[in-house]
Amino acid sequence: MENFVLNLFADQLSRIILDFHRTEINANFLSGKGSITNVKLNVELINDFLNKPPHGAVPQLEFTEILLTELRVEVTSYTNLKRAPIVLVIEEIYATAREPLEYHVDPKQQKSAGTASTTTTTEKASTDGKRQSAATPQQYGLLHRILDNLSIRIKRINLSFSPLGKFKTRRHGPWTPPTLNVCFDNVELISVTETGQAGTPEQVWAHNELRVQQPRFRREANEQRHRSYVIYKRFTMEMSVKLPTRREDGTESKVISTLLSNTNMEVHIAYVRRLKDAGVSGVDVD
């Protein structure tokens, strides 16, 4: 199991960390004795995921740099992951973001692209006969179960956001709004039960086990419908927002206006995963 988790983290981190070396993920790292420092994330990958439909929204910001001071993993037991989840611990994150100069989302273009892709796939299928596609969707399994139960703890996130205002230009002047400095302290993302209470991986999964035993779930399996699981998450943090004032020449002064100070936030998230291909078919945020 330890080797499985070792390869899991190496595969996932290699996609998002710049200049990543698989040798950095070793037994000491997974036991909590080792850590990775000064980690730079792939902001192009993050922006592409956050800002493009259908999994994202219309881009209101784009990250220019994300730096993690220290990253480590805490695991209570590899032999029984039902006892406690794997915890990803991050000391501090320094992120800079800015407002995009322009963006354009054309639903017709996306629809035509999807239609063209479907037509090409149909023609290929008719030519090649009944040959299956090589990119077969992966069914929900142990990998997805571990990732869904993953907990994340971040000591502090420092976000600096530079808006453009009404005059869309990178040239600074009196028209440029001040930079917004947002600080998130004690950030925690954990799996919870249906009632929003923290628990072991086995406890937060109990509602899915009960659902499997119901006749409706078995009937859906017999009728080859899309069976699914529901995962509940709780996101907590303390937020502070500061705004520097500007001089008449457009430069930022040392006078800081505090808009929010140590404001507690709690967000509850529920999302549905299909058993057939592990895809997310629905999300609810409260």
N, C-alpha and C positions, 0 to 999 in steps of 0.2 A: 504493500500500500504506500509506503514511503517513496518508493521509486515512481509510482504512478503519480503522486502529488508533485514530486520533483519535476517530472516531465510536463505536467499540467501547467505549473507556474512558469516554467521556461518557455513553453509555447505561447502562453498568453502575454507574458511580459515582453517577449521578443517583437511582438507586433506594435507595441505602444511606446517602448523605450528606444531612444536613439542610441546608436553605437552599443547595442546590447551584446554581451558575451555570455553564452550559456554556462561558462565555468563559474560565473558569479552566483548561480543558483546551485548551492551544494547542501550537504547535510547540516552544516553549521547554520546556514541561513534559515532552513526550515525548522530548526530546533530553537530558534530565537537567539542563538549565541552570535550570529553574524548578521550583517546588514549591508545594504547597498547605499552609498552616499552620492550626493550631487547628481541626481538622476534628471535627465532632460527628456520630456515626453514629445512624441510626434504630434505636433499641433495640427498638421495637415489632416491626419487621420481623424483626430478629435473633431475638428471643424466640419469635416465631411460627414461624420456620423451625426453630429448635433443639429446641423443646419439644413440637411436635405431630406425632403419627404421620401418615404412615408414615416420613417422612424424619428424624424426631427421636425423642426418648425422653420418658418421663414427666418433667415439669419438676421438677428438684431445685433450680434457681436461676433467677432472672430478673435481667437486667441493668437497671440504673436509669440508667446513663450510661456512654458510651464516648467518650473524647476522644483524638484523634491529634494529636501536636504538629507533625509534618511528614510529608508524603506526596509521594513523587516516583517517577519511572519511569526505568529505565535500559534502553536499547536499543542493541545493538551494530550491527545493520544491518537496515534495513527492506526492502532489496532481497532479502535472503536470510535469512529467519527460521529456516532449518534450521541456520544456523551457531551461533546462541546464542539462548536464550529471552529473552522480555521479563521484566524483573525489577521487581517492585513493592517499593520500599524505604520503610520506616516507621521513624522515629527512636524515638519512645516512644508507648506506649499507656497511658492511665490509665482503668481500668475499675472500676466499682463494681457489685456484685451483692448480692442478698439472697435469702433463702429465701422462697418464696411462702407466703402465709397458708393457702391451700388450692388443691387442683387436683382435677379430676374428668375422667376419660377414660372414656367410655361406648362400648364396642365395638358394642353393639346399636344405639345411636343412629347411629353412623357407618355401620353396615351398612344400616340402614333408609334413611339419607340417600342412600347409594350406590344402593340399589334404586330409590328414588323418582326419582333422577336418570336411571337407566337406563330406567325406564318412560316418563318424560317424553320422553327422546330417541327412544325407539322409536315413541311415538305421533306425535311430530313428523315423524319420517322417513316413517311411513306416510301422513301427511296431505300432506306436501310432495313425495311421490314419491321419486325417486332423487337429489334435490338434496344435494350434499356440504355438510358443515359448514364454516363460515368459519374456525374455529380448527383448521386442519390442522397436525399435529405437524411441526416442522421437522427435516429429515433432518440427520444428522451431517455437518458441513462445516468450512470454514476457520475460522469463528468459534469452534466448539467445540474445534478443534485448537489454536488459539492459547491459549484459556483453560486447556486441559488441560496445555499446556507452560509455563504461567505459573509463574515462581518468585517466592517472597515472602521478604524478609529484614526482620526486625524487631530493632532494637537492644535494646529492653527492653519488657516488658509488666508493668505494675503492676496487680495485681488485688486488690481489697478485697472480701471476702465476709462478709456478716453473717448468721449462722444464727439461728434462733429457739429451738432446743432443744425440749424437750417441751411447754413452755407457749407455745402459738401466739398471740402478741400482739406488736403493734408498740410497746407500752409497755415502756420499759427498766426493769430492776430487778435484784435479785440472781439472778433466774432466767435472765437473758439471757446466753448464751454470749459469749465474747470474739470480736472481729472477726479473721478469718483474713486475713493479708497474704501474698500469694504473688507472687513475682517471677520472671519468665522472662527470661533473658538470651540474646542471640545466637540468636534464633529463626530457623529457616530451613526452608522447605518447597520442595523441588525435585523434578523428575522424574528417575527413575533407570531403569536397565535391569532386566531380569528378575533379575539377581544382586545388585541393590541398589547398583550403582555409578553415580556421576554421569557425565553425558555430554551431548553436544549433542542438540538436539531430534531430529535424524535418527537418532542412535544409540539413544536411548531408545524410538524408535518402530520399530526394526528388527524386533523380534519380531512386530509386527503385519503388516509387509510380508511376512515369511516365511510367516505363517499364511494370508495371502491367496492365496499361490501353491500351497497345499496343496489336493488334490482335495476334501477334506471341505468347505472353505470354498466352493468353486465349486458343490459339490452342494447346499449349503444355499441358495445364491443361486438355483439352478435350481428348488428346491422351495419358494422364497419363505418360508424360515424367517427367524427373527430373527438376522441376522448381528450380530456384536459385536466390539468392540476392548477390549483390556485396558490400563489405564494404571497405572503403578507410581510411587509417591511415597515420599519419605523426609523425615520430620519430626524435626528435631534441636533441642535447646535445653538450657540450664542452668537448673535450678529451685532456688529457695530459698523456704522457708516459715517464717514467723515468727508467733508467737502472743503478744499482750500479756496480762499477768496482770490480774486484777480485784481491786479492794479489796472490803471487806466490804459497802460501800454499793452495789456493783454497777458503779461507774465503773472505767474502764480506767486502770491505772497506767502509769508510764513504763518499767517493767521488762519487757523483751522476752525471750521464750523462743524460741530457734531450733530448729525441728524438723528442717529440712533446710537444708544449706548447699552451694550450687554443685554440685548433683547433676546429672550428665549424663544426658540422656534421649534415646533414639532410637526412633522409631516408624516402621514400614514399613506402607504402605497400598497395597492393590491394589483397583481398582474396575473394573467392566465397564460399558461404554457400548454401547447398541444403535445400530446404524447407521440403523435405520428412523426413529427419533424422537429420538435422542440422549439417551434416558432411561438412568438408572443402574439396572441390574438386579441388581447384587451388589457387596458391599464386604467386604474381608477386612483386618483390622487385626492387626499383630503387634508 
